[in-house]
Amino acid sequence: MDEKPIDKDIILNELLEFHKLDYDYADGRILGSMCTEAHPFAKEVFCKFLDTNLGDPGLFKGTKQIENEVIKSIGELLSIDEPYGHIVTGGTEANLMAIRAARNHARKYKGIVDGEIIIPASAHFSFKKAADMLNLNIVEAELDDNYKIDVDSVKSLISDKTVAIVAIAGTTELGLIDPIEEISKIAFENNIYFHVDAAFGGFSIPFLRDLGYDLPVFDFSLPGVCSITVDPHKMGLAPIPAGGILFREEEYLEVMAVDSPYLTVKTQSTIVGTRLGASSAATYAVMKYFGKEGYSKLANEMMENTHFLKEGLKELGYDVVCEPELNIVAFNHPDVETNLIAQKLEKLGWKVSVAKCPVAIRIVLMNHIKKNHLKELLEDLKEIY
Ligand code: 0PR
């Protein structure tokens, strides 16, 4: 640290020099991100609530009410009138909370100690972190030919150690929706906790379904679903950090509660102690400002871009690995090695992401990627082979 105070302008200039090294969403070159530029109104609100701390909600009763309202509004999208949950830092923390709730519940009611969680091979790596931290074993369910969780594989993996089954509504690599209704049934019949990771899909599937897109049910209307992750900082256009975890029953929060005697509330269920109220306020702002109409328009535009890209790729002779259900397109070329395409695109200034299962270039069509960027991308892809 410097001995003497430094002038604000100098500090700011220094910081902006660093910031210049960052990629800018507005350039439309970031192709593999599930985050995007937050809405300006959400950013404005975020700054106004920077000092609020939901770790001690008795001191910030108004902001706590905002968090409750946000959870209720997200719950409404997910077919539940009275959800219990929190706005957290992101999908990782939301998934960790869900798995912690499942583990503690199974320990309390079934006496399971060395528990297992069944997750699809397509699950986000946050479940590996959760299993590691919570001392659980991961049992990986196979994918079917369409890269979705294989229902029979899940059935065969259930044991008396299973504390949770996980399915995904909007997989990280391909944006696919698992057969959640079937898994919900299995989980319900076997009395096993079922968590749906809709970190990516949660802010688009409900709107796309209302618009008439043929997408499966994935929410609390299915009786087996115990919790859902939905991230405002992905398709919700809220500033980072904003993840959402919603539970069907208050009990799932209670089994995680630890005493917090000197705080304004006597127990705490969240993983993080001191935590941002700004995320809740900004999410509240953007949800009100957009309304269902705004999010429907956004989700629909993203899907239009998805189909535009998919068709353009096919015309150029690329293979699209699966019919997109949400706004992700994954593709290969029959004659050019995928990593070579990725390298060439990187050289041309695109920030590319390569999926592992199957190996393919993966483009997440977020709000910062506009039609003109896609046209430029297709032009570059034409030159590559
Ligand atoms: N669940 C799913 C289905 C996800 O896709 C992700 C992240 C998470 C949970 C974890 O969410 P957090 O990262 O909010 O904790 N999916 C992207 C990924 O890891 C996140 C991402 C965002 C990656 C921006 C890159 C990037 O530039 O691939």
Residues whose N, C-alpha, C, O or C-beta is under 5 A from the ligand:
A	BS01	0PR	G32 S33 M34 C35 T89 G90 G91 T92 E93 H124 S126 G170 T171 T172 D197 A199 F200
